[in-house]
């Protein structure tokens, strides 16, 4: 196990856009050699990768593991197994559990649980304010000492720019990222889907795009004024992308993410009141989809995060107005993006790896896993010809709230490697 | 009568053709004629069970459906559902499974959330009639309105209607727009700008002044009921101002009468808000006719639908 050669794998090497066929030698969990043809020494395991893509394993900076508090929807164990099934070896767990992760003690507790229940390392985010109430800063230094890398109130958007300002200032001494969910609750309250022709037709209360646009613009202005380190979650609007582009050009220290579903669906897909299409922010328009893709291509948006949000069948079977927001995403992200963007040539393999593996790892302060000699070997083996069927039987997550349920996607993850371990059986 | 593909449910007009809408309206006519006879009942739905499943309080619509079903000789049950338990998370599916076991043939569903009748329809073999869901649709209301309109103008092609009031929160408006458009009626609307979103269908003409409504000269002015809580959400400043700018005031009523315009309203009326009291006794107010026609139209809808509920093999309907 300590010495292996991955033979004739299609690999996207740093600085290249197209896959090259190479051999890759791994020694003690690190990449030891990359060359067109390697002669296996005696006793070296050889893995035949012909026709398959070997790529850096993925990292998701936005995952709701639901434990503690909502173990009927997901647990640390089931959530991380879902991550492995989807090709992720690193995730950032969000703090909106019950009770919320808003103290150093809670951060330590979740990390110690993850050590025994998860086969992959789990990074933890803490709350920005106590109880996610948006009023009083949580003890950020305590949480940083316990290893938290981000503070965020998740979908409780900060209503108070003063609190955001102080958070961005205070975190500067602790190497801590402030994660913001941009929204203007006064404009979005009561809404359940994007406000537009589809919401009128379906008779559902709308969430206007300006709720997010104003939120993003406000957050960026505060970050610019106090020189804070901010990460914008869940960007869904074209105007939001434009704001981030403008402020990044002025040097604001900000990163941003969008999700696979905001890239691949829009509000017109929301037929028959299927609550697997209900999420916050809501699915927007075709124009927004295009702007998000453009933002990922030019680097305005740094990464794709799934926002994996498990909910039980019971909760999602409520009517559209009352069902909770959010969908699971870990197990569909790679195949769905491959199927809809890489196969038709809208997104290159190198872009996908950057946005779904390398950039989120950098955000979380983890060692890079780009294929370079000496780098940790965290990788996945992907067959672009095979298909993946998404069903209740195949999903490892405890919840099934995904719009891809019952769908078949082009591409399949065959193995996930973490150092010397093969994570998929 | 033209034949149309059997339909299990009536949820909205999204998938309905003009022929089918006309077929339902034509069927309602003989049912209405029945009401003048001493025996008002026909045996059409004898042995069938119709269930009123109202998650939102409504005496008028529920009673209208109940009378319609009884005049077709169906057995009618009102299933009382507490609205609060739904919000608490009691599954609608649990209720549907229970009712499915009782072999119900028709379910009349009203719910405050859009999409619930559609959801129920997907999970039951019974025919589901949407009796109003959220802001989405209220198809039997629109059908009875069209029936009432056709009693005066048998051919609606090229006729005009203006729907006035709170379009944003109105399932009646959405269904009336859709059905009138389907029947070839030119549709206009009038009301406070925050309640008339730019996302309404393209075929609806938006008027910003009452004078424009008069110039359009619709045969029917359709006033929607204004929910009194809208003013607290600042959609408009006050009832007084609403009435002055968007309501049928005494002065406007005089003009309407001069022009011979008909008035419709789905009820119940807020006197002094949508209209002044005088309109209620106006000879061209169709408000009472709408209520009366609700029964015949709903009979026609029940008659028109085909549940998937099967009898045991070898048994025919007659033996049951």
Interface residues (C-beta under 8 A of the other chain):
Chain A: X195 X196 X197 X199 X200 X201 X202 X203 X204 X205 X272 X273 X314 X315 X317 X318 X319 X320 X321 X322
Chain B: X86 X87 X89 X91 X92 X93 X111 X112 X113 X114 X115 X116 X118 X119 X122 X133 X134 X135 X136 X137 X168 X171 X174 X197 X199 X200
